Amino acid sequence: MSLLSDLLEVAGEQRGFVTPQDAARVGVPRVELPKMAARGVLEHRSHGVYRIPNFPVRRHDDLMEATLWAGGEGTISHESALELWGLADVNPRKINLTVGRRVRRAHGEAYRVWVAELPTADIDQRDDIPVTTVQRSILDAAATGTDRQLIDQAIRNAERYDLIGVDEIKMHPWPPTIVVRPVWPRLWAAIVRDDAFPIDDIQEAARPVQSLISRIDTSDSD
C-alpha cells in the first residue's frame, strides 16, 4: 500500500483532513507529510493540518479543520455549535471552539478559543465533527453574550426538532440577568442584575459553561 492509501484510512473519517498524529497512528512517518504536500499529494492547510485534495468539499469543512488545528482536541462550541446544529441564525465572526488547555499555534486568527475541561457527556458529533451537545451549546452561547432572540430561537428549534426538552436547559428561556465574562487569569464572574432570578438557577446555568466561577455579584453594577 502507498502512503496515501494508509492516510485514506483516517482521512475518510475526517472529511479528508489528516494530522501528523493521524499519520503516526497508521504507520506513516510524520516527516512524510510535508514531502507529500510539496509534491501536491496533500494540501497544507494550517499548522499541523493537511488535506487530501481529491476529497469532495463539504459545508462546515472549516469546522472540522478547526478541531484538528487544536491538536485534535478541539470541540466546536458556543455560536459555532448553534450554527452546526442548525438551531439559530448566528453568524460568528470567528469559529468558536473549546479546548482543554491553552493552544498556541500559528494560523489561529480565524478561531475564538475557549479553555474549559468538557465532560464527555457534553461532547457530541454532527456530520463527523466534534461539537458540544445541544444543551451545552445553548448554555455556553447564552452565558457569553449571544443575542437574546437568537437564544430563544435556538431553544425553540431544539424543542421542535426533539433535540432537547426545556427542562434540560434548567434556566429561563432567556437569562438576561447573567453576564459571564473572562477575567484574567481565566476566572469567570457571574454578575446578577435582577434579584428575581434565583441564585440556584444562576449557578446551575453557569456550571456547564465554566467549572470555575470566581464570584457571584448581586449588585446592580456592570
C-alpha positions in Angstrom: 0.0 0.0 0.0 1.1 3.6 -0.7 1.5 6.2 2.0 -1.6 8.0 0.6 -3.6 4.8 0.9 -2.6 4.5 4.5 -3.7 8.1 5.1 -7.1 7.5 3.5 -8.0 5.2 6.3 -8.2 8.1 8.8 -8.9 10.9 6.3 -12.2 9.2 5.4 -13.4 9.9 9.0 -12.3 13.5 9.0 -13.6 14.9 5.7 -10.2 14.4 4.0 -8.1 16.0 6.7 -5.1 14.4 8.4 -2.6 15.5 11.0 0.9 14.2 11.9 -0.7 12.4 14.9 -3.0 10.6 12.5 -0.1 9.7 10.2 1.9 8.2 13.0 -1.2 6.2 14.1 -1.4 4.4 10.7 2.3 3.9 10.4 3.2 6.9 8.1 6.2 8.9 9.4 5.3 12.4 10.2 8.2 13.8 8.1 6.4 12.4 5.0 3.5 14.8 5.2 5.5 18.0 4.2 7.1 16.0 1.4 3.7 14.8 0.2 2.5 18.4 0.3 5.5 19.6 -1.7 4.6 17.1 -4.4 0.9 18.2 -4.4 -0.3 14.9 -3.0 -1.5 16.7 0.1 -2.6 20.3 0.7 -1.1 22.0 3.7 -4.0 23.8 5.3 -2.7 25.2 8.6 -0.4 24.3 11.4 -0.3 20.5 11.6 -3.3 20.0 9.3 -3.2 18.6 5.8 -5.9 17.7 3.4 -6.2 15.1 0.6 -7.2 17.3 -2.4 -9.5 14.9 -4.2 -11.9 14.6 -1.2 -15.2 16.5 -2.0 -15.5 19.9 -0.4 -18.4 19.9 2.0 -20.2 22.6 4.1 -18.5 23.0 7.5 -15.2 21.6 6.4 -13.7 24.6 8.1 -15.1 23.5 11.4 -13.5 20.0 11.1 -10.2 21.8 10.3 -10.6 23.9 13.4 -10.9 20.9 15.7 -7.7 19.4 14.1 -5.8 22.6 14.3 -6.2 22.4 18.1 -4.3 19.1 18.0 -7.4 17.0 17.5 -8.6 18.1 21.0 -10.9 20.9 20.0 -14.7 20.8 20.1 -16.9 23.2 18.2 -18.8 25.3 20.7 -20.8 28.4 21.5 -22.3 30.2 18.5 -20.4 28.0 16.0 -22.1 24.9 17.7 -25.5 26.6 17.3 -24.8 27.1 13.6 -23.6 23.5 13.2 -26.7 22.1 14.9 -28.8 24.4 12.7 -30.5 26.0 15.8 -30.2 29.7 15.2 -29.4 32.3 12.6 -26.0 33.1 14.1 -23.1 34.4 12.1 -20.0 34.3 14.3 -17.0 36.3 13.0 -14.7 33.6 14.2 -15.0 29.8 14.6 -15.7 29.1 18.3 -14.0 26.0 19.7 -13.3 24.8 23.3 -10.1 23.1 24.2 -8.9 21.6 27.5 -5.8 23.7 27.7 -4.4 26.9 26.0 -3.4 26.4 22.4 -0.5 28.4 21.0 -0.3 27.6 17.3 0.1 29.5 14.1 -2.9 30.3 11.8 -5.2 30.8 14.7 -6.6 34.1 13.6 -9.8 32.6 12.4 -10.6 31.0 15.8 -12.0 32.1 19.1 -10.6 29.6 21.6 -12.3 28.9 24.9 -10.4 27.0 27.5 -12.5 24.6 29.6 -12.5 20.9 30.5 -15.5 19.5 28.7 -17.1 16.4 30.4 -17.5 13.5 27.9 -21.3 13.9 28.4 -21.1 17.4 26.9 -19.5 16.3 23.7 -21.4 15.0 20.7 -20.8 14.7 16.9 -22.6 16.1 14.0 -21.6 15.3 10.5 -18.4 13.7 11.9 -17.4 17.0 13.6 -16.9 17.1 17.4 -19.4 19.6 18.8 -20.8 20.4 22.2 -24.2 18.9 22.9 -27.3 21.0 22.2 -27.8 21.8 25.8 -24.2 22.8 26.4 -24.1 24.8 23.2 -27.2 26.9 24.2 -25.9 27.5 27.7 -22.4 28.5 26.5 -23.8 30.9 24.0 -26.3 32.4 26.4 -23.7 32.9 29.1 -21.2 34.6 26.7 -23.4 37.3 25.3 -25.3 35.8 22.3 -28.3 37.9 21.5 -31.5 37.1 23.5 -33.6 36.5 20.4 -31.0 34.0 19.0 -31.0 32.0 22.2 -34.8 32.0 22.2 -34.7 30.8 18.6 -32.2 28.0 19.5 -34.3 26.7 22.3 -37.5 26.7 20.2 -35.8 24.9 17.4 -34.2 22.4 19.8 -37.6 21.6 21.1 -39.1 21.5 17.7 -36.5 19.0 16.4 -36.8 16.9 19.6 -33.2 17.6 20.4 -33.8 18.8 23.9 -36.6 19.5 26.4 -37.0 22.8 28.1 -36.4 21.1 31.5 -33.0 20.1 30.3 -31.9 23.7 29.9 -32.6 24.3 33.6 -32.9 28.0 33.1 -35.5 30.5 31.9 -36.0 30.8 28.1 -33.6 33.7 28.4 -31.5 34.6 31.4 -31.0 38.4 30.9 -29.6 38.7 34.4 -26.5 36.7 33.7 -23.4 38.1 32.1 -20.4 35.7 32.1 -17.1 37.3 31.0 -13.5 36.2 31.0 -11.3 37.7 33.7 -7.5 37.1 33.8 -6.3 34.5 34.8 -9.1 32.6 33.2 -11.6 33.1 36.0 -15.2 33.9 35.3 -17.6 36.2 37.1 -21.3 35.8 37.1 -22.9 39.2 37.6 -26.5 39.2 38.7 -28.6 42.2 37.7 -32.0 41.0 38.9 -32.8 39.6 42.3 -35.8 37.9 40.8 -33.6 35.3 39.1 -32.8 32.6 41.7 -29.2 32.2 42.7 -29.5 28.4 42.4 -30.7 28.7 38.8 -27.8 31.0 38.0 -25.3 28.6 39.4 -26.9 25.7 37.6 -26.9 27.5 34.3 -23.3 28.7 34.7 -21.8 25.4 35.8 -21.8 23.7 32.3 -20.3 26.9 30.8 -17.3 27.0 33.1 -16.4 24.8 36.0 -14.8 27.6 37.9 -16.8 30.7 38.7 -14.9 33.3 40.6 -17.8 35.1 42.3 -21.5 35.9 42.1 -22.1 39.6 42.5 -25.7 40.5 43.3 -25.1 44.2 42.9 -26.5 46.3 40.1 -23.1 47.3 38.8 -21.9 46.3 35.3 
